[in-house]
């Protein structure tokens, strides 16, 4: 799942080298923290947060098959 998030985010940004995705797992919850360059943050979030919502929807649908809860958080 982490690789999928990296692939999606890297295809959106200009500075692919600055993309970093970390994974934290507690009980049945997985939190993915996505870090990109400050200039690329707008591309990842999207207008009115639509791109970020789409990424979260993809991750949520895949994680529900694994019977776990997954969250995606975007930071600098």
Backbone bond lengths (Angstrom), bond angles and torsions (degrees), N, CA, C in turn:
res aa  C-N    CA-C-N  psi(-1)  N-CA   C-N-CA  omega(-1)  CA-C   N-CA-C  phi
1 X - - - 1.448 - - 1.534 109.96 -
2 X 1.333 115.91 -40.04 1.456 120.38 179.92 1.536 110.13 -59.85
3 X 1.327 116.32 -40.60 1.460 120.78 -179.83 1.527 111.04 -65.98
4 X 1.318 117.13 -36.63 1.456 121.44 177.89 1.527 110.87 -63.94
5 X 1.316 116.95 -44.82 1.463 121.36 179.16 1.525 109.62 -62.63
6 X 1.330 117.06 -43.88 1.465 120.30 177.99 1.522 111.19 -59.95
7 X 1.320 117.10 -43.11 1.461 121.14 -179.63 1.528 111.12 -62.44
8 X 1.316 117.08 -45.85 1.464 120.79 -179.49 1.526 110.82 -63.22
9 X 1.326 116.77 -46.88 1.461 120.74 -176.83 1.529 110.72 -67.51
10 X 1.321 117.27 -41.68 1.469 119.84 179.96 1.525 111.64 -64.23
11 X 1.314 117.43 -29.38 1.461 119.39 178.37 1.531 111.76 -75.06
12 X 1.322 117.52 -13.93 1.463 121.62 -179.37 1.528 114.04 -95.40
13 X 1.316 116.83 -29.27 1.464 120.54 -171.00 1.521 112.38 -94.88
14 X 1.325 115.78 166.83 1.461 121.66 175.25 1.531 110.14 -89.27
15 X 1.324 116.98 -45.52 1.468 122.53 -178.59 1.528 109.30 -92.77
16 X 1.327 116.42 86.63 1.468 121.15 -177.07 1.523 112.63 -68.30
17 X 1.321 117.29 -25.29 1.461 121.11 -178.51 1.529 112.50 -67.97
18 X 1.320 117.07 -25.05 1.461 120.14 -176.89 1.530 113.07 -86.38
19 X 1.320 117.74 -4.16 1.466 120.92 -178.77 1.522 109.62 -74.49
20 X 1.322 115.43 128.45 1.462 121.26 178.54 1.525 108.00 -140.30
21 X 1.314 116.56 129.85 1.460 121.88 178.30 1.521 107.76 -122.70
22 X 1.330 116.20 124.34 1.458 120.72 176.57 1.524 109.18 -114.04
23 X 1.303 115.52 154.95 1.465 121.66 -175.81 1.521 109.26 -126.71
24 X 1.317 116.18 129.98 1.458 122.28 176.74 1.520 107.77 -124.99
25 X 1.333 116.63 128.90 1.458 119.83 -177.68 1.523 110.26 -122.56
26 X 1.327 115.22 128.33 1.459 122.06 176.04 1.518 108.56 -136.37
27 X 1.311 116.75 123.70 1.462 122.82 -177.89 1.526 109.37 53.94
28 X 1.320 118.09 -118.31 1.464 121.67 179.47 1.523 111.59 -106.64
29 X 1.320 117.52 22.37 1.457 121.61 -179.43 1.525 110.15 -118.65
30 X 1.317 115.77 134.53 1.456 121.99 176.59 1.522 107.95 -120.58
31 X 1.326 116.24 130.33 1.462 121.33 178.45 1.523 107.95 -116.80
32 X 1.321 115.51 124.93 1.460 122.10 177.40 1.523 107.53 -105.65
33 X 1.330 116.42 123.81 1.456 122.38 177.13 1.520 107.62 -103.53
34 X 1.326 116.74 123.31 1.457 122.17 -178.06 1.525 108.24 -109.02
35 X 1.322 115.53 123.82 1.462 122.11 179.10 1.522 108.68 -117.69
36 X 1.321 116.47 130.18 1.465 122.74 177.14 1.525 108.48 -135.62
37 X 1.332 115.86 170.77 1.463 120.15 176.70 1.524 109.44 -63.98
38 X 1.305 115.84 152.20 1.465 120.99 -176.78 1.533 111.70 -59.72
39 X 1.321 116.89 -36.69 1.464 120.85 -179.86 1.528 112.35 -68.34
40 X 1.329 117.60 -25.43 1.464 121.73 -177.71 1.529 113.92 -93.40
41 X 1.322 116.91 -5.98 1.460 119.76 -176.05 1.529 111.81 -59.54
42 X 1.308 117.67 -39.54 1.465 121.47 179.74 1.520 112.15 -63.02
43 X 1.329 116.59 -34.76 1.466 120.35 178.48 1.530 111.03 -68.07
44 X 1.322 116.57 -36.92 1.471 120.66 -177.95 1.526 111.02 -76.46
45 X 1.321 116.92 -38.10 1.464 120.45 179.47 1.520 110.36 -74.41
46 X 1.324 116.86 -44.28 1.460 120.62 179.10 1.517 112.22 82.93
47 X 1.309 114.60 170.30 1.462 120.39 -179.69 1.519 109.00 -69.35
48 X 1.304 116.24 124.76 1.474 123.83 -177.41 1.524 112.45 58.69
49 X 1.334 117.62 22.50 1.461 121.60 177.33 1.515 114.87 75.69
50 X 1.325 117.67 18.05 1.462 120.49 -175.41 1.529 112.81 -69.05
51 X 1.319 117.94 -38.12 1.460 120.19 179.87 1.525 109.87 -68.33
52 X 1.325 116.76 -44.60 1.460 120.85 178.42 1.527 110.79 -61.59
53 X 1.309 117.39 -40.82 1.469 121.35 178.25 1.524 111.09 -63.74
54 X 1.315 116.60 -37.71 1.462 120.21 179.05 1.521 111.19 -66.71
55 X 1.328 116.81 -42.17 1.465 120.61 177.53 1.522 109.80 -62.40
56 X 1.317 116.58 -43.80 1.468 120.17 178.91 1.526 111.85 -63.33
57 X 1.326 117.60 -37.67 1.466 121.23 179.50 1.521 111.11 -65.55
58 X 1.322 117.24 -40.25 1.467 120.91 177.83 1.522 110.62 -63.30
59 X 1.335 116.13 -47.12 1.465 120.81 -179.44 1.523 110.65 -63.87
60 X 1.316 116.95 -40.92 1.468 121.20 -179.37 1.531 111.43 -64.46
61 X 1.321 116.87 -41.14 1.461 119.39 -178.82 1.527 111.67 -68.22
62 X 1.322 116.85 -37.50 1.467 119.60 178.49 1.530 110.45 -70.70
63 X 1.320 117.35 -41.17 1.463 120.34 -177.72 1.525 112.04 -69.53
64 X 1.315 118.03 -27.44 1.462 119.35 179.56 1.522 110.82 -67.24
65 X 1.313 117.46 -28.48 1.465 120.77 175.55 1.521 111.72 -67.57
66 X 1.334 115.73 -27.94 1.459 121.24 -179.95 1.531 111.96 -91.95
67 X 1.320 116.31 4.53 1.467 123.37 -179.76 1.526 112.16 58.06
68 X 1.336 115.19 40.97 1.455 121.49 175.50 1.515 108.49 -132.56
69 X 1.316 115.65 159.40 1.462 120.87 175.39 1.525 107.99 -99.24
70 X 1.314 116.14 133.39 1.462 121.03 179.58 1.511 109.89 -126.61
71 X 1.314 115.53 139.99 1.447 122.97 179.58 1.523 109.02 -128.81
72 X 1.313 116.35 145.23 1.460 121.16 176.73 1.529 108.07 -120.04
73 X 1.327 115.22 125.26 1.458 120.73 178.89 1.525 108.31 -119.31
74 X 1.314 115.75 136.91 1.461 121.82 -178.38 1.510 109.50 -108.01
75 X 1.336 116.35 130.72 1.454 121.50 179.16 1.497 110.41 -141.53
76 X 1.321 116.74 178.75 1.462 120.99 -178.28 1.511 110.88 -88.43
